[in-house]
Amino acid sequence: MALFSFLFGSEKNESVFLIDTHELKEAVTQHNVQLIDIRTPNEFSSGHIENAVNVDFFNQHNFKATFAKLDKKKPLYIYCRSGNRSSRAAKQLAGLGFEKIYDLKGGYMKWRNQ
């Protein structure tokens, strides 16, 4: 069973939580949070959530170096364009030891159209 989960990614990760735009809006307006936009710099410059920091998921060297400097015990909020990259990044970040990762369902497209 563990091999099946490893191969097909069906193993549930206890550190990753999928949240909607309302939940993210509440978190970023009421708390000082680690908010990371993992899209490319071009995507980020075309619009982003206020106070987000851009860390390009496709630049893995910089991605890992930047996240190594963040507080792994403090909740981490991430988003991408549609939710695909952030889902992959969330699993990677859980593997790096982050305890609570909140991934925006539908990404920036959903946020922009709320």
N, C-alpha and C positions, 0 to 999 in steps of 0.2 A: 504494500500500500504506500509506503514512504517513497519508493522508487517511482510509482505512478504519479504521486503528488509533485515530486521533483521534476519529472519529465513534462508534465502537463500543467503545472502551476495551480493545482486545485487546493493546495494547502492554504488554509485561512491564516492570515497574519494578524496576531493580536495587537499589534502596534499601529495599524492603519485603519483610519475611520473615514468613510466617504461622507461628505457633508454637502448641503445644498447652499445656494447663494444667500438665503436668509441667515443661516447659521454662521456663515463666514462674515457677513456684514455685521452681525452682532459681535462676533469675536474681535474683529479689527477696529470697531468703534469703541468698544468698552475696555480693551486690554492693549498693552504693549506686547505685540506678538512678533514672532519670526515669520514674516510673510515673504515667500519666495516664488517668483515667476520664473519657470524653467524654460520658457520659450527662447527663441533666438533673439539677439539684440535688435534685429529689424522688426520682428513681431512686437517686442517690448516697446520700441520707439513709436509704433503706430497706435499705442494705447495700452494702459495697464491699470491695475488697481492701485489706488493711492497708498504710498509708503511701501510698496513691494520692492524687493531687491531682485535684480535680474541675474540669474545663474543659468547659463545655457546648458541644457541636458546633453546636447550633442558634443559639447567640449568636455569630455569626461575627465581630463586632467584637471582643469579648472573647477569642474563640478565637485570632484572629490576633495580637492584642496580647500575650497570654500566651505563645504559642509564639515570638514574636519575642525574648523574654527568655531562652529556654532555650538550652543549648549544643547547637548543630547537629552537632557532632562526636561528642558522647556518645550512646550508644545510647538510643533512646526506646521505651518500652513503652506501648502503648495498648490500651484495650478499651472496649467498649460493652455493650449488653444481650445481643446475639446475634451480633455480628460484621459486620452490615451497615453501620452508621454508621462503625465503625472502619476498615473497608475503604475507604470514601470519604475519610475523614479522612487515612488513610495516604498516599493518592495526593496529596492536597492538601499534606501536610507534606513529602513528597518534593519537590514543586514549590517549596516554601519553602526548600529546601536541606538538610534533615536527611539525614544520610548513612546511618544505620541505624535503621529503624523496625520494631519487632517488634509485630505485630498478633495478639492472642489469638483463635485459632480458636474460634468458638462463644460468645465473649464471657463476660460475668459469669454467664449462665445455666449455661454449661458448667463454669465455675470453682466455682460454688456446689454443683453436683451431682457433683463429683468424688469 
